């Protein structure tokens, strides 16, 4: 049985890698194929009468580690300089305002259909309002540079803000002035802890003279996040700040105090660290979606009772997205289509206490929203394939034009 499980996981992860490679050409989001592959693996176990262990306890662990690595990977891509400020502003508010608006609208609508408190309704719908960076970032590699940067920034902010918003609602029994004050103090506390941890981790990264140096750093990052999370601190802020610090070393070199951490050596190590983070994020993300696909019951995907709610929720999501892009003066095509739900949606949904779960927001609805928003993104990217290729050709021909 052990050999079978090892062989199965190796084969499935290699197939996942092929999906990731082919995504650039096919424009099919890898998450769709991973969920399908996991589901097919489940059907094969039925056909051959195989009994595998229960993987459900592993899913939240993979989700948490995956979230850390995905946010870190996204933060490493964020460049902070004056030229990026307008884009950063648009992406931050583009992630925050639609998420809050959708969450409060959905929670308000649920008041008419679910006999629960507004707070419980809110905590149940927040997972549906978060754009998945794990799906979006990996799917827009061939888009125009400005569109790709906006998606990276927006989806990364959406993950972080979504988790912070969910924790604030779910962890506070009453939402009042005291809870806001406590949340503010928690942000200040995690910011202070983050600055100390970043300095220490940077010194370690630049000074460790050993063949193994990046794995301990990643383990320490996960450890700090987990301890902070255990004390109900907004731990993703630490991941964001650490990623921004390492991703913007060139901007920090002008400060005298920064020279003490050997910026040139740190910059050299940062590129290797980034490569390891990307590969680790791919591994954990693939395992997460494969296992989630494996745990999907066929009846969940085709449950007719939830399809009406699913399409209604998705329609509202894209109406808000149109309004957001028009107000931000951003192109509707292809950005309109890129609003997938994914890992964070699943992770937050699994985090809801059973006593607080609303029957209307169930496993079937979550799966359907994830699959359909990913399919919409796939169709949108296929429709914009020609524009991306045209821009690429123009960039390749520009040097020749300059010579002429």
N, C-alpha and C positions, 0 to 999 in steps of 0.2 A: 504493500500500500504506500509506504514512504517513497519508494522508487517511482511509482506511478504518479504521485503528486508532484515530485521534483521534475520529472519529464514533462508533465502537463504544463506546469508553470513556465518552464524554459521555452517550450514550444509556443505557448500563448504570448509570452513577452516578446519573442522573436517576431511573431506575426504582428504584434502591436507596433514593433519598430518598423515593419514594412508598411503598416497603415500610416505611420508618421511620415515616412519617406514619400509615399504615394499621395499624401494630402496636398502637396504642392501642385501636383499635376491634375488630380481628380477634383480638388476643391471640396471633397467629402470630409466633414469634420471627423477626426479620429475617434472622438467620443461615441459617435453613432456606431461605428464599426466595432469599437471595444465592447459597448453594451450588447450588441448583436452577437459578438463572439462569445462573451460570457454566457449569454442566454443559450446559444447553441451548445456550449460545453455542458450546461445543465441538462439539456435534452438528451445528449449522448450518454450521460450517466444513467438516465432512465432506461435508454435503449439497451445498454450493456449491463444493467443491474448493478452498477457500482455504488457503493455507499461511502461518501466522503464525509469528513468531519464538518461540524457546524462552523462556518467562517464568519457568522454575523458579529461575534465579539471583536473580530479583527478590524471590521470596517470603520468604526469610529477612530481607532488608533491610526489607521492608514490615512483617514480623512484629516486628522489633526496634523500629522507629520506632513502630509501633502499640502495642506494649507500654508504651513510655515515655509516650506520650500518654494511654493508657487509665489507667495507674496514676496519672499526674498529674491527670487528670480526676477519678478516684475520690478522691484525696487532697484535692483542693480542696473536695470535698463533706463531708469528715469534720470534724465540729465537736468540739473538745476542751474540755469543761467538766465540772464536778462532776456535773451531772445526767446526763451521757452515760457516766460511768464504768462503771456496771453493764452497759450495752449494749455498750460497747467491750470489756469483759472477756469477756462471753459470745461476742461475735463473733470476738475474737482466738483464744480457746481453741477455739471452735467451728470455726475454720479450721485451727488447728494440730494438735489432737489427732486428729481423724478422718483428716487427711491422713497423719500419721505412722503411725497404726494401719493404715490401708488399704495404705500402701506396704509396710510390713514384712510384713503378712499376704499380700499378692499375691506379694511376693518369696519368701516362705517356701513358698507353694504352687507357685511356678514351679520350685523345686528338684526337684520330683518329675516335671516334664514337660520341662524345658529343661536340658541339661547345661552350665550356665554357672555362674560364680561368683555368690555371693550379692550382691556389690557390683554386678555387671553387671545382675543381675535387678532390683535396687533402682532403678538409674538408668533402666531401661526401663519400669518401672511407675509411677514418680513422675508422668509426664505425665497418667496416667489419674486421679490423685488430686487434681487442682487444679480448683477451681470457677472457671469463666470469668466474670470481671467484665464482659468485653466483651459477653457475651450476657445475663447476669443483670441488670445495672444497667439496660440499655436496655429490659428486658422487664417491669419491676415498677413503672413510673411510676404506675399506677392502683391500686396496693395501699394498704392502710392505712399511715399514716405510720410507725408503729413497725416494721411488717414490712418496709417499703421501706428504712428506715434500717439494719435488721439485715442485709439482703441487700447493701446498698452496702458496709457495713463488712466483713462476712464475706468477700465475693468479692474485695474489694480486698486484704485481708490474705492470702487464699488465693493470689492471684497472686504477691504479694511473697514470702511464705514458701515457696511452691512453687519459685520460681526460685532462692531462696537454698539450699534443701534440695538441689535438683538439682545446682547448681554445686558445693556442698560434696562430694557423693558423686562426681560425674563428674570433678572436677578433682584430687581427691586419690587418688594411686595406692594408698595404704594409709590406712585409717581407724584412727587411734590417738590417744594423748594429744597428740602433736606437731601433728597435723592440726587438732585442736580448738583448741589454743593459737594456731596460725597463723590459724585462722578468727576467733578472738576479736580478735586484733591487726588483722585486716583490717576488722572491724566498727568498731573504735576509729578506725582510719585513715580510713575512708570517712565516719564521723561527723564527725571533725575537718575533713576536706576539705569536707564538706557545709555545715558552719556557716560556713566562710570564703566558700564559693561563694554561699550564700544571702544573706549580707550584701552581697556585691559585686553580685549580680544585683538585689537589692532597691533598692540605691542607683541602679543603672542604670535600673531601671524607673521610679523616681520622678523622676529628673533628666534623662533623655533628652528633649530638646526638638526632636523631629523627627516628620515625618508617619509614618515607619516606625520603630516601636519594639518591637513585640511579636514580630515574626519573628526579629530578632536574639537576643532573649531565649530563644525556643524553640530556635533553632539552637545557642546556647551550652549550654542544658540538655542537648540531644542530644550535643553535643561532649564535655561533661564526663562524661556517662554512658558514652559509647563509650570514652574514654580510661581511665576507671576500670575498665570491663569488660575492656579489653585487658590490664590488669595484674591480672586475676583478683580484683578487689575487688567486694564485694556492692553494685554500683552502684545497684540499685533503692532502697536505703536513702536515697540522695541525692534521688531523685525523690519518695519518700514525704515526707521532711522538708521539701523545698521546697514541695510541695503543701500540707502541713499548715501551714507558716508563712504562706503567702498566704491560705489558707482560714480562718485564725483570727486575723486582724489585730485584731479587736475585743477578743479576750482578751489580746493583747500590749500594747495601748495603756496599760495601767496601769503598765508598767515604764518607768523613766526613760530607760534606755539606748536604748529603742526609738524615742523621740522624735527621735533624730538622723536617722532614715531618712524623716522626714516622713510619719507614718502616715496622715494624712487624704488626702494626695495619692496615696499608695501604694494606699490602699483604693479610691479612685476608679479608678485604673488597673487594679487587680486584677480588677474586674468585666469590663472589656473583655478582659483577658488570658484570663479564664475562658471567655468566649464564643468567643474564637479557638481556644482549646484544645479545646473541645467540638466545634467545626466541623472542625478538623484531625483530631481523633480519629475522627470520623464518616467523613471522606474516606479515611483510611488503612485503617481497619477494613473499610470496604466494599470497597476495592480488594483487600485481603488475602483476604477470603472469596470474592470474585468470581474471583480468580486461582486460589485453592485449588479452588473448584468447577470451574473450567475444566480443571484438571489431574486431576480425578477420573475414573478409568476406570469404566465401567459395571460391569465385572466386580468392581471393588473394593467397590461398594455391596451387591452381591447375592451375595457369596462365601459359600456355605453352610458351608464348613469353619470359618469364624471366628464364625458366628452363635451357636453354643453357648457359646463363650468370652465373646462380647460380652454375652449375656443373663446369664451367670453373674457377670461383673464388675459389671454394672449392678445386679443383685439385691443383691450384697454392699454396694455403694455406698449403696443406699437403706436397707438394714438398719442400717448404721452411722449413717445420717442420722436415722432414727427414734430410735435410742438417744441420739444427741447432743441432739436437740431435747427429748426427755423429761427428760434429766439437767439441761438448761439451763432447763427449765420454760418452753419457748417453744411457741406453737401449732403443731400438726402441719400444719394446713391454713392457708395455702397453702405454708408454708416447706418442707414435706417434698418438694414437687415441684421446688423451685428449686435444682438442683444440676447445671447444665449444664457440659459440657466444651467448650472452644473454642480460641481463639487461642493461649493459653499451652500447651495440650496439644499443638497442632500444632507450635509453635515449639520446645518442649523435645524433642519426638519427632525433629524435623529436626536437632536439635543433637547427637544421639547419634552417636558415631563409628561408621562402618560396621562396623569390626571388633568393636564392642561390642554391636551390635544382635542381638536374639534373634528368630529367625524367627516365634515364636508371637505376639510383639507387633509386628504389621506394619501396613502402611498401611490395609488393609481393616478391621482391628479398630478402629483409631483413628477412621476415618471413621464406622463403624457406631455406636461409643460416642457420638461427638459428635452425630450425627443423632438417635439414639434418646433420649438424655438431654434434648435440646432439644424433641423431640416430647412427652416426658413433662411437661416444664415447661409447654408450650403447653396440654396437656389439663388440667393442674392449674389454670392461670390461668383457663381457660374455666369450670371448675367453680366457681371462687371469684369469678366476675364479679359475681354478685348481691350478695355480702357487701360488696365494695368500693363498689358503687353505693349500697348501703344506708347505709354509713358516710358517704359523701359527702353524701347527702340530709340525714342527721342533722346534719352540720356546717353545712349551708346553712340548716337550719331553727332551729338553736340560738339565733341572735340574736333571732328572733321569739319563741321560748319565753322568753328572758330578759326581753323587754319585757313580756310578759304577766305 
